[in-house]
Amino acid sequence: MSKRLITGNEAVVEAAIVSRCGFYAGYPITPQNELIRQMAEKMREEKRIFIQAESELAAINMVFGAAATGMRAMTTSSSPGISLMQEGISYLCGCQLPAVIVNVMRGGPGLGNIAPSQADYFQATKGGGHGDYNLIVLAPSTVQEVFDLTCLAFDLADKYCNPVVILMDAFLGQMAEAVEIKKIKIKNYKKEWALTGAKARTPNVIRSLFLKEGGLEKHNLELQKKFKKMKKEVRFESINCKNAEVLFVAYGISFRIAKEAAPLLKEDIKAGVFRPITLWPFPYKELEELASGKKAIFVFELACEQLAEDVRLAVKNIPIYTYGRLGGGVFSEEELANFVKERLNEAKI
């Protein structure tokens, strides 16, 4: 085990190496270009496969091909690039293939800018491609968690034969923090479905095309059974929530800012902070229980009421106030504290 000062982008690379990622394909885009550069170096050193694809479309389909052989495969990109991958992600889900996909979010819509954003929440959690499917979505808030959750992502992808998304923003990709690079125990899930040659055995078939009447519905129902099992992977963090009068809900970099805003209000009101670590499956039940009896919920995100939608699904009969910054803008602790004070005064709480 070693401790090093590295960025979030570099933490993804270190996690991929210790997780025995065997194949990487990606296309350069800011703010995760350093990730691709270092991945090229590390994969070559480890005698593994790195491909700088000609496009994001090509990258995700190369990942599909590698995953179909049973190899641990991943790709990384930023918001517009992830948009281009959506068809391929749907194919991965339809064919039940494991893969890790990292989105270092930037401002949008369109080309937008290269500043931090959390506006890809819906795309990741509600399914950005076609058809009925779900992705496990993990949201780190520190560079250490970028490493830890990327390692976890490879395990969950193999466990459920499904793509797993790491959703982080440009801040986490670019900031540097001390990280313990840990050796991990690799769980070797049997991949009897893999396309490894069919000598002396019945050939395996991987497909998502079902033309016979009722065939696709049957396949979808089997997928839904799997997605239901995936819902047990809920993860969250709560700080001072039980004795709080109000709750802050945030994830990623917004959580770090909200956590620092809460003490600024100690003379006015007791604030707890709730963070979903899995954005899908979302911790609806856990948030509902911790929100019980609270005077108000405050949702903070670098987007326009995307996280807030899931909070509203979880919490009923409690006032919910939202504060977001759009297009790469980032709020401060004081900004959040002042917003809370204003809403509390207006509501006479």
PALUM-647905 format. One record per residue: residue in one letter; x, y, z of N, C-alpha, C, O in turn. Coordinates in steps of 0.02 Angstrom, whole numbers, plus 32768, in hexadecimal, padded with zeros to 4 digits. Example, Ala and Ser with C-alpha at 12.3 -4.5 7.8 and 13.67 -1.06 7.14 Angstrom:
2
A82947EE4818682677F1F818682947F5B818682C87F5A81A7S82827F90816282AC7FCB816582858002818A829E80398192
end
This chain:
349
M802B7FC48000800080008000802C803E8000805C80428026S801C806E7FD6804280AC7FD4801380E77FD37FDA80E17FBBK8029811F7FEE8001815C7FF0802281907FC3805D819E7FCBR7FFB81AC7F95801781DB7F647FE782157F5A7FAA820F7F64L8003824E7F457FDB82887F337FCB82837EE97FF7828C7EBFI7F8C82747ED97F78826B7E947F35828C7E887F10829B7EB7T7F2482977E487EE482B47E367EAF827D7E2F7EBE82427E30G7E7182937E2A7E3A82647E1F7E43823D7DDF7E3682017DDDN7E59825E7DAA7E66823B7D6A7E9A82057D737E9381CE7D59E7ECF82157D987F0481E47DA47EEC81AB7DD17F0281727DC9A7EBF81BA7DFF7EA481877E2C7E7C81527E057E7E81177E16V7E5981677DD07E3581387DA67E6681077D877E5A80CB7D85V7E9E81217D6E7ED180F77D4E7EEE80C57D807EF380897D71E7F0180DD7DBB7F1E80B07DED7EED80797E017F0080407E0AA7EAD808B7E077E7A805A7E197E7180267DE17E6A7FEB7DEEA7E72803E7DA37E6A80107D6B7EA37FDD7D687E987FA37D59I7EE07FF57D777F1A7FC87D757F157F937DAB7F1E7F587D9DV7F077FA87DEA7F047F767E207EC87F487E197EC77F117E34S7E947F5F7DF57E587F367DE97E607F077DAE7E317EE37D9BR7E9B7F087D8F7EAB7EDC7D577E807EEA7D1A7E6A7EBC7CF7C7E747F297D0E7E537F3C7CCF7E817F257C967EBC7F367C95G7E667EFE7C687E8F7EE37C327E8A7F097BF17EB47F017BC4F7E567F347BEB7E4A7F577BAC7E2F7F9C7BBA7E017FA47BE2Y7E4C7FCE7B997E3380127B9D7E2F802F7B577E5D80287B2FA7DF7804F7B477DF080767B097DD080B87B1B7D9F80BA7B40G7DEB80EE7B007DCF81307B0E7DE481627ADA7E0E81557AAFY7DC7819D7ADF7DD581D37AB17DE082137AD97DBA821F7B08P7E12823C7AC97E2282767AF37DEA82A97AF77DCA82B97AC5I7DDE82C37B327DB182FA7B3D7DC183197B817DCB82F57BB2T7DC2835A7B857DCD837E7BC47D8D83797BED7D5783817BD1P7D8F836E7C2F7DC983737C5D7DE583307C747DF883297CAFQ7DE882FE7C477E0482BF7C5D7E3C82A67C2E7E49826A7C2BN7E5B82D47C0B7E9182C07BDD7ECD82A17C017EED82737BE7E7EDC82BB7C3E7F15829F7C637F0982557C727F38822D7C75L7ECA82447C7C7EB881FF7C8B7ECD81D17C517EEC819D7C5BI7EBB81E67C147ECB81BD7BDA7F1781B87BD07F3281827BC1R7F3A81F07BD97F8381EF7BD17FA381BF7C017FCE81977BEDQ7F8F81C27C417FAF81967C717F98814E7C677FBF811F7C74M7F5B81447C517F4381007C447F6D80E07C0D7F7D80A47C10A7F7E81087BDA7FA780EE7BA47FEB80D57BBF800280A07BABE800980FB7BEC804A80E87C08804580AA7C34806C807B7C2DK801480AB7C61800D80757C927FFA80327C7180157FFE7C82M7FCC80357C417FB67FF77C207FEF7FD97BF87FF67F9C7BF6R801880037BD980527FEA7BB480847FC97BE4809F7F937BD5E80907FE97C1D80BE7FCC7C4F80A67F887C6780CE7F5B7C73E80647F817C6E80477F437C87803B7F107C4F80217ED97C5CK804D7F227C1180427EF77BD77FF77EE67BCE7FE47EAD7BBER7FCF7F1A7BD97F877F137BCD7F747F3D7B907F9F7F5E7B73I7F357F3C7B7E7F207F5B7B3F7F057FA17B4A7ED67FAB7B71F7F237FD27B287F0A80177B277F00802B7ADE7F2B80207AB4I7EC680497AD07EB880627A8D7E9C80A97A927E6980B47AB3Q7EBD80D87A717E9E81197A677E7381147A297E8C811279F1A7E3281107A347E03810579FE7DFB814379D37E10817A79E6E7DDD813A79997DD28173796D7D96819E79817D8D81D57967S7D6E818579AF7D3381AA79C87D1981877A067D2C814F7A15E7CEC81A97A297CCB818A7A627C9E81507A4C7C96811F7A71L7C8081567A117C58811F79F77C8280E079EF7C6D80A97A02A7CBD80E979D27CE980B079C97CFF80947A0C7D0280577A15A7D0F80C17A3C7D2980AB7A7D7CF8807D7AA17D0B80487ABAI7CB980917AA57C89806A7ACB7C7C80267AA97C6F7FF47ACBN7C8080257A677C757FE57A447CB27FB87A497CAB7F7B7A47M7CEE7FD57A4F7D297FAD7A5D7D247F8E7AA37D377F557AAEV7D0B7FB67AD37D007F9C7B167CCF7F627B147CD87F2F7B37F7C9B7F697AEC7C6A7F327AE37C8E7EF27ACD7C837EBD7AEAG7CB87EF87A9A7CDA7EBD7A807D087E9D7AB37D0A7E607AB9A7D2D7EC77AD97D5A7EAC7B0C7D337E8B7B447D457E557B5CA7CFD7EAC7B5A7CD47E917B917CB67E4D7B7D7CAE7E217BA7A7CA57E457B3D7C867E077B267CB67DCB7B2C7CA07D927B2ET7CF77DD87B2F7D287DA27B377D347D927B817D5A7D647B90G7D147DB87BAE7D1D7DAD7BF67D537DD87C147D617DD37C50M7D737E027BEC7DA87E2E7C057D8A7E697C2B7D547E827C19R7DAB7E7F7C607D957EBC7C837DA57EF87C567DDE7F047C44A7D717F1E7C447D787F537C137D5A7F947C2D7D2A7F937C54M7D767FCC7C177D5C800C7C2D7D6780427BF87D8F803A7BCBT7D4280797C007D4D80B57BD97D4180F17C067D2080EB7C3AT7D5B812A7BF27D4F81687C177D4381A07BE57D5A819E7BACS7D1E81D37BFB7D11820C7BD07CF582457BFB7CF482407C38S7CDD82797BDA7CBA82AF7BFC7C7982BA7BD77C7082A17B9FS7C4D82DF7BF37C0682E47BE27BF382DB7B987BCE82AD7B89P7C0C83057B687BF882FB7B237C0E82B77B077BEB82997ADFG7C4982A07B1E7C60825F7B087C3582267B227C2881F67AFEI7C1F822B7B607BF381F87B7C7BB181F77B567B9381C17B4DS7B9982317B407B5B82337B197B6282097ADA7B3481E57AC7L7B9C820C7ABA7BA781E57A7D7BAA819A7A8B7BA081727A5DM7BB781877AC87BBD81407AD97B7A811F7AEB7B7980E27AF7Q7B4481447AED7B07812A7B0B7AEC80EC7AE77AD480BE7B07E7AF080EA7AA57AD880AE7A817B0180717A967AE5803C7AA3G7B4380797A997B6E80427AAD7B61802B7AF47B657FF07B03I7B52805A7B217B4280487B667B02801F7B697AFD7FEE7B8ES7AD180337B417A93800C7B3E7AA17FC57B247A837F957B3DY7ACD7FBE7AF37AE07F7C7AD97B027F537B0F7AF57F177B16L7B2F7F727B367B507F4E7B6C7B1D7F337B9E7B227EF97BB4C7AEC7F5D7BB07AB87F477BDE7A8D7F107BC07A7D7EDE7BE1G7A7A7F197B807A507EE77B5F7A727EA47B597A517E707B5CC7AB47EA47B527ADA7E657B4B7AF67E4D7B8E7B187E1A7B91Q7AE97E727BC37AFF7E617C077B4B7E587C097B657E237C1CL7B6E7E8E7BF77BB77E8D7BF87BD17EBE7C2C7BB97EF77C30P7C027EAA7C537C1F7ED67C867C507F087C677C777EF77C3BA7C4D7F477C7E7C7C7F7A7C687C7A7FB37C9B7C497FBC7CBEV7CB07FD87C9E7CB480137CC97CB980517C9D7CE380547C6FI7C8E80837CAB7C8B80C07C837C9380FB7CB37C6C81027CE2V7CC581257CA77CD2815F7CD27CBF819E7CAD7CD681AA7C75N7C9581C77CCC7C8182087CB07C9B823F7CDE7C8382487D16V7CCD82657CC47CE582A07CE87CBD82DB7CCD7CCF82F87C9AM7C8782ED7CEF7C55831B7CD47C6F83627CCB7C98837B7CF2R7C5883817C957C6783C77C867C2683EC7C767BF183CD7C71G7C2A842E7C6F7BEE84567C647BCF844A7C207BF2843E7BEFG7B8E844D7C1D7B6784457BE07B28846F7BE67B2284987C14P7AF684647BB87AF684327B837B2184467B477B3F847B7B46G7B2384197B157B4E84267ADC7B9784207AF07BA883FC7B1FL7BC284447ACD7C0984427ADE7C1684647B217C4584517B44G7BED84957B337BF084B47B757C3484D07B857C4E84FB7B62N7C5384B77BBB7C9684CB7BCE7CB784927BF37C9C845B7BF5I7CF2849E7C0F7D1784687C307D16846F7C7C7D3F84517C9FA7CE784977C957CE184A27CDD7CB7846B7CFE7C9484467CDCP7CBA84667D427C9584307D657C4A84367D5C7C2E846C7D57S7C2983FD7D587BE183FA7D527BC883B87D6F7BEF83887D76Q7B8883B57D7F7B6883767D927B28836B7D697AF983497D7FA7B2783887D2E7AEA83887D067AE083487CDE7AB183437CB7D7B0C83167CE77B0282D67CC57AE082A37CF27AE082677CE3Y7AC482BB7D297AA3828E7D597A6C82667D397A6982297D40F7A3E82887D167A0782647CF57A2182327CC27A0A81F97CBFQ7A5282477C9B7A6D821B7C677A8681DA7C857A7A81A47C69A7AA981DF7CBD7AC681A47CDC7A9381797D017A93813C7CFCT7A66819A7D267A3A81757D5379F881607D3379D9812F7D4AK79E381827D0079A281737CE179AA814D7C9F7978813E7C7EG79E7813F7C8B79F3811A7C4D79F681497C1179C1815E7BF8G7A3281587BF97A3881887BC27A2D816A7B7E7A23818E7B4DG7A2F81287B7A7A2481067B3A79DD80EB7B3579B180FC7B5DH79D280C07B03798E80A77AF5798080667B1C79AE80407B2CG7941805C7B2A792B801F7B4A792780247B96793C80567BB3D790C7FF07BB579077FED7BFE79477FCE7C1A79537F927C12Y796F7FF67C3C79AB7FDB7C5C79C1800A7C9479AB80437C98N79ED7FF07CBE7A0980177CF57A54800D7CF97A6F7FD97CE8L7A7680417D107ABE803F7D1D7AC9804C7D677AA880787D84I7AF780287D867B0D803D7DC97B37807C7DC07B65807D7D97V7B2780B07DE67B4A80F07DDF7B6981027E237B45810B7E54L7BAA81077E257BCF81167E627BEB815D7E5F7C0881717E2CA7BE181847E957BF581CB7E957C2881D87ECC7C1481E17F06P7C6881DB7EBD7C9A81EB7EEF7C9982347F027C83825E7EDBS7CB282447F3E7CB7828A7F537CFF829E7F667D0C82D87F74T7D2C826D7F677D73827A7F747D9C82547F417D8382267F21V7DDB82667F3B7E0782417F0D7E1281FA7F267E1881CC7EFEQ7E1581F17F687E1A81AD7F847DDE81837F6E7DE581497F5CE7DA381A17F717D67817D7F5D7D67816F7F127D4B813D7EFCV7D84819B7EEA7D8A818C7EA37DAE814A7E9A7D99811F7E73F7DE581427EBE7E0B81037EBA7DE080C87ED37DD980957EB1D7DC580D07F107DA080997F2F7D6380847F067D5680497EFDL7D3D80B57EEF7CFF80A57ECB7D0C808B7E857CE480657E6AT7D44809F7E677D5580827E267D6780387E2E7D53800F7E05C7D8B80277E637D987FE07E727D567FBB7E7D7D4D7F847E63L7D2A7FD97EA37CE87FBA7EAF7CC27FB27E6F7C9F7F807E65A7CC77FE37E427CA17FE17E037CB27FA27DDA7C867F837DBDF7CF27F917DD77D067F557DB27CE77F167DD17CD17EE97DADD7CE57F147E137CC87EDB7E367C7D7ED77E297C637EA17E19L7C597F0F7E2F7C117F0E7E247BFF7EFF7DDC7BCD7EDE7DCFA7C277F187DAD7C1A7F0A7D677C1E7EBF7D597BF37EA37D37D7C517E9D7D757C577E557D6C7C217E2F7D917C067DFD7D78K7C107E477DCD7BDE7E257DF67B9A7E237DD37B787DEF7DD5Y7B867E5A7DB37B437E5F7D967B447E5C7D497B0F7E607D2AC7B7F7E547D2C7B847E557CE27B5F7E917CC67B307E8B7C9FN7B757ECC7CDB7B537F0A7CCA7B857F447CCD7BB27F437CF7P7B7D7F767CA27BAA7FB07CA87B9F7FD57CE97B687FD87D04V7BD67FF27D037BD4801B7D3F7BF4805E7D2E7C2980607D0EV7BD480957D447BEC80D87D357C0A80F87D737BEE80F47DA9I7C4581177D6A7C6181437D9C7C51818A7D867C6981A17D52L7C2881AE7DAE7C1281F17D9C7C3682237DC97C2782297E04M7C6682477DAB7C8B82797DD17C8F82B97DA77C8082B87D6BD7CA282F07DC67CA3832F7DA17CEA83467D957D1A83277DADA7CF1837C7D6E7D3383957D5B7D5E83A77D987D9B839F7D95F7D3F83BE7DCE7D6583CC7E0B7D89838E7E247DC6838F7E2FL7D6483577E2B7D8283197E457DB582FD7E147DE782E07E29G7DA983057DD47DD882ED7DA37E1B83117DA77E5082F27D9EQ7E1983527DB57E55837B7DB27E7683867DF67EB283937DF9M7E5083827E2D7E6E83907E6F7E9B83577E867E90831D7E74A7ECD83687EAE7EFC83377EC87EF483307F147EEE83637F37E7EF282F27F2C7EEF82E37F737F1982A67F827F2A82807F54A7F29829C7FC17F4F82617FD57F2282237FD07EEA82237FE9V7F3B81F07FAE7F1381B47FA27F3D81767FB37F7781717FA0E7F1E81477FD67F3E81077FE37F3080D97FA87EF780C77F9BI7F6580C67F857F5F80977F4D7F6280517F6A7F9880387F7AK7F2980327F707F247FF37F947F277FB77F647F107FBB7F2BK7F437F817F7C7F3C7F427F587EF87F257F6A7EE47F267FA5I7ED47F0D7F397E917EF37F477E8D7EAA7F347EB37E917F0AK7E5E7E887F537E527E427F427E207E3F7F097DE87E587F10I7E337E217ED27E077E1C7E977DD87DE17E9F7DEE7DA97EAAK7D987DEF7E9A7D667DB97E9B7D607D9D7E547D4E7DC17E26N7D6E7D5E7E4D7D6D7D3F7E0B7D287D207DFE7D1B7CE77E0EY7CFD7D497DDF7CBA7D307DCD7CC07D057D8E7CE37D177D5FK7C9D7CCD7D8F7C9E7CA17D557C7D7CC47D197C487CE17D1FK7C9E7CC07CE07C847CDF7CA37C7B7CAA7C6E7C9B7CAB7C39E7C507C7A7C7D7C457C437C4F7C237C597C0F7C217C347BDEW7C087C967C0F7BE57CB17BD57C157CCF7BA27C017CDF7B6AA7C557CD87BB57C847CFF7B8C7C947CDD7B4A7C927C9F7B44L7CA37D067B197CB77CEE7AD77D027CE27AD67D2A7D107AC9T7D157CA57AE57D5C7C937AEB7D707C5C7ABB7DA37C3B7AC5G7D487C517A887D547C187A5C7D297BDE7A727D1A7BD67AADA7D147BB67A427CE37B817A527CFC7B3C7A437CD57B0E7A36K7D3E7B337A457D597AF07A397D427AC07A707D4C7ACD7AABA7D257A897A5B7D0E7A547A887CD57A6A7AB67CC97A4A7AEAR7CB37AA07AA47C797AB37ACC7C467AD67AA07C557AEB7A68T7C087ADC7ABA7BD37AFF7A967BE57B497A937BF87B667AC6P7BDF7B697A597BF07BB17A537BC47BDC7A7F7B887BCF7A87N7BE17C0F7A9C7BBA7C417AC07B9F7C757A8F7BBE7C837A5CV7B657C917AA07B467CC47A767B367D017AA27B147CFA7AD5I7B507D3B7A8F7B417D797AB27B1A7DA57A827B327DB67A4CR7ADE7DB97A967AB57DE17A687A807E087A8F7A707DF87AC8S7A667E3B7A6E7A2D7E607A8A79F57E657A5779C57E8A7A61L79FB7E407A2179C77E3F79EC799B7E0279F579B27DC979F1F795A7E0D7A0179297DD87A0C78EC7DE679E178C17E0E79F3L78E87DC579A878B47DD5797778767DA9797F78407DBB7969K787E7D6E799D78457D4279A578137D6179D678277D7E7A08E77D37D5B79C7779F7D7A79F077A57D637A3A77A77D287A49G77A77D947A6677AD7D867AAD77F37D7E7AC678007D7F7B02G78237D757A9878687D687AAC78887DA47ACF78AA7D9B7B02L787D7DDF7AB4789B7E1A7AD2787B7E2B7B15789E7E427B43E783A7E207B1B781A7E2C7B5B78357DFE7B9178427E137BC9K783F7DBF7B7F785B7D8F7BAF78A17DA57BC578B27DA27C00H78C97DBB7B94790C7DD37BA3790A7E0F7BD179307E137C01N78DC7E3D7BC478D67E797BEE78C17E687C3578D87E877C65L78947E387C3B787E7E247C7E78B77E067CA678BC7E107CE3E78E37DE17C85791E7DC57CA6794D7DFD7CBC796A7DFB7CF2L79547E307C91797E7E697CA379627E8D7CE079877EA17D0CQ79207E957CE279017EB87D1B790C7E937D5C79147EB27D91K790D7E507D59791D7E287D9579637E397DAE796E7E407DEAK79917E3F7D7F79D67E507D9279DA7E967DAE79FB7EA17DE1F79B97EC67D8E79BA7F0B7DA6799D7F107DED79B47F387E15K796B7EE77DFB794E7EE67E3E79827ECF7E7179867EEA7EA8K79AA7E9C7E5F79DF7E857E8C7A147EBB7E967A317EC17ECCM7A217EE27E617A547F177E657A407F4D7E967A6C7F717EAFK7A007F547EA579E97F897ED27A027F807F1979FF7FAE7F42K7A1B7F447F2A7A367F3A7F6E7A7B7F597F767A967F597FAEE7A977F757F417ADA7F937F447AD87FDC7F5B7B0880017F4EV7AA37FF17F7B7A9C80367F927AD580497FC37AE680237FF0R7AF180847FB77B25809F7FE37B1880E87FEF7B03810C7FC1F7B248100802C7B198146803D7B44815980787B61812E809AE7B48819A80857B6A81B580C07B3D81E780E17B1D820F80C0S7B3A81E681237B13821881487B3D823681807B62821381A2I7B37827881897B5D829C81BB7B2C82C381E77B0A82F181CEN7B2982B282277AFF82D682587AB682DB82427A95830E824EC7A9D82A782227A5982AB82077A22829C823B79EC82B98238K7A318270826B79FC825B829979E3829382C579A7829882D2N7A1082BD82DD79FC82F3830A79F3833682E879EA836A8308A79F6833682A579F28374828079AA838C827A797B8365827FE79A383CE8270796283EB8264795383F08219791A83EC8203V798883F981F1798283FA81A879B883CC818B79EA83BF81ACL79AD83B6814D79DE838C812B79F783AF80EC79D083CE80C8F7A3883A980E07A5583BB80A07A5F837A80797A7683488096V7A4F837980397A5B833F800F7A8683547FD47A7483837FB0A7ABD83337FCA7AEB83447F937B1883087F877B1D82DB7FB1Y7B3A83087F4D7B6A82D37F3E7BA782F27F1D7BA7832C7F08G7BDD82CA7F177C1982E17EF67C36831F7F167C3883257F53I7C4E834E7EEC7C6D838A7F057C3B83B67F2A7C4E83D97F59S7BFC83B37F177BC883DB7F3A7BC183C47F827BB483ED7FAEF7BC883847F8E7BC583697FD27BFC83887FFD7BF0839A8037R7C38838D7FE17C7083A880087C6283F1801C7C7384068053I7C4384167FEF7C34845C7FFE7BFA846080317BFD8488805FA7BC7843680277B8D843680557BA38423809B7B8A843E80CCK7BD283F480A07BEB83DD80E17C0D841781077C08841B8144E7C2F844380E27C4F847C81027C1E84B581107C2B84DF813BA7BE584B680EC7BB384EA80F77B8B84DD81377B76850C8158A7B81849E81487B57848D81827B6F84AD81C37B4584C881E7P7BB084AC81D47BC684CB82137BBC851782147BB88535824AL7BB8853681DA7BAE857F81D77B69859281F17B5C85CD81FFL7B3C856181F67AF7856E820B7AEA855882537AB085598269K7B1E854582777B13852782BA7AF0855682EA7AD0853F831AE7AF6859882DF7AD385C7830A7A8A85CF82F77A6285E9831ED7A7885B782BC7A3385BF82A27A0B857F82A579D1857F82BAI7A2A854782917A058509828D7A3584CE82877A6D84D6826EK7A218493829E7A4A845782997A40843882547A0884258242A7A768432822E7A71841781EB7A9983D681E67AD383D381FAG7A7983A281CA7A9A836381BA7AA68360816F7A8683848149V7AD58336815B7AE6833081147ADF82E880FE7AFB82BB811DF7ABB82DD80C77AB0829A80AC7ACE829780667AC182C2803CR7AF68263805A7B15825B80187B0482187FF97B1781E48016P7AE382157FC07ADD81D67F9C7B2081C67F7B7B3A81EF7F55I7B3B818C7F887B7881757F677B65814E7F287B8581567EF4T7B3181257F2D7B1381087EF17ADB81367EDB7AA9813E7EFEL7AE381537EA07AAD817D7E857A7881507E667A3D81627E64W7A8C81177E4C7A5E80DF7E3F7A8280A07E557ABA80947E3FP7A6480777E807A2280827E9F7A2580BB7ED27A5480C17EF9F79F280E57ED079F0811F7EFD79D781097F4279AA80E07F47P79F481247F7879E081107FBC799F81327FD2799E81598001Y796981217FB0792881417FBF79128133800779018161802CK791380F3801A78FB80DF805C792580FF8093790A811880C5E796680FE808A7993811980BD798A816480C6798C817E80FEL79818187808E797681CF8092793281DE80B2792C820C80DBE790081B880A078BD81C280BD78BE81BA8108789F81E1812DE78E28187812078E5817B8168790A81B3818D78F381CA81C1L794181CA8171796881FF819279468243818D7952826F81B6A791B824B815A78F9828B815178BB8291817E789F82C78185S78A68259819B7869825A81C3786D828C81FC789D828C8223G783B82B78201783882E9823778608328822B786183558256K7883832D81F278AB836881E5787F83A281CE7849839881B2K789783DF81D97871841B81C67877842A817C78498447815EA78AF8418815E78BA8427811778F483FE80FC791F83E78121I78F483F680BA792B83D580967947840880657922842B8042F798A840C806279AC8438803279D7840D80047A0283E7801BV79CB84147FC379F083ED7F927A20841B7F6D7A0B844E7F51F7A5F84097F6C7A9284327F4B7AB384097F147ACA83D17F20E7AB684247ED87AD584017EA07AEB84327E6A7AD184697E66L7B1C841E7E437B3484477E0B7B0C84357DCD7B2884217D99A7ACA843C7DD27A9B842A7D9D7A5784487DAF7A4F84657DE4C7A2884407D8379E5845B7D8E79B584247DA4799484057D7BE79B0841A7DE6797E83EE7E05797C83A87DE77946838D7DD9Q79B6838A7DDF79B983447DC879BC83157E05799282E97E0CL79EE831E7E3079EF82FA7E7079AE83087E96799382DB7EB6A799683457E93795A83587EB8791E832D7EA678F283217ED0E791B83157E6878E282EC7E5478E082AB7E7D78AA82977E93D791A828B7E87791B824E7EAF790F825C7EF978F182337F1BV792582967F10791682A87F5678CB82B07F6078B0829A7F92R78AA82CE7F30786182D77F35783C82947F337807828C7F51L785882637F0F783A82217F0D784281FE7F51781881D47F64A7878820F7F74788581EE7FB47860820D7FEE784B81EA801CV785982507FED78408274802777FD8295801777F582B87FE5K77CC82898042778982A58039777882D08076778D82C480AEN7750830380697734832E809E7768835580C6775B836880FFI77A1836180A877D4838B80C677EA83BE809177F783AA8058P77EE83FE80A278038430807078498420805578778410807BI785084248013789084177FF278A584557FCC7880846E7FA2Y78E0846E7FDB78FB84AA7FBA793984957F937962846E7FAAT793F84AF7F567977849C7F2C79A284D87F1A7988850F7F10Y79E384CC7F167A1185007F017A4584E17ED37A6984B37EE6G7A4984FB7E967A7884DF7E667A9E85157E417A88854F7E3ER7AD785037E277AFE852E7DFA7B04850A7DB87B1084CE7DB6L7AFD852F7D817AFA85107D3F7B3585257D137B50855B7D1CG7B4784F97CE57B79850B7CB47BBF85127CCE7BE685397CB3G7BD084ED7D027C1584EF7D1C7C1F851C7D577C56851F7D72G7BEB85407D6D7BF085697DA97BF2853E7DE77BD1850A7DEAV7C1785537E197C1D852E7E587C0D855C7E927C2685947E96F7BE285457EC07BCF856F7EFA7C0385697F317C2D853C7F32S7C0085987F607C2B85987F9B7C0485847FD87BC685807FD6E7C278576800F7C068564804D7BD9859D80657BA18592807CE7BF385DA80607BCD861580777B8E861F804D7B5A86328066E7B958612800D7B5B86187FE07B2385E97FF47AE985FC7FF4L7B3585AC80057B03857B80197AE5858E805D7AA885898067A7B0F85A3808C7AF785B780CE7AC685F180C97A9385F280ECN7AD68622809F7AA9865C80977A67864780777A328661808AF7A6A861980477A2C8600802879FF85DF805C79C385EA805DV7A1D85B6808679F7859380BA79D785C580EA799C85BF80FBK79FD85F7810079E38629812E79A7864E810F7975865A8130E79AE866080CF7978868480AD7938865A80AA7902867280B7R7940861A8098790585EE809378E685E380D878A885E180DEL790F85DA810B78F485D0814E78CF860D8167789B86078187N78E98648815878C78687816C7885868F8147785386A38165E7885868081067848868580DF7812865680F877D8866880FDA78288618810A77F885E6812177EA85EB816C77C085C78187K780E861A818E7808862481D6781385E381FD77EF85D2822BI784985C081E8785B8581820A788C8591824278A285648265
end
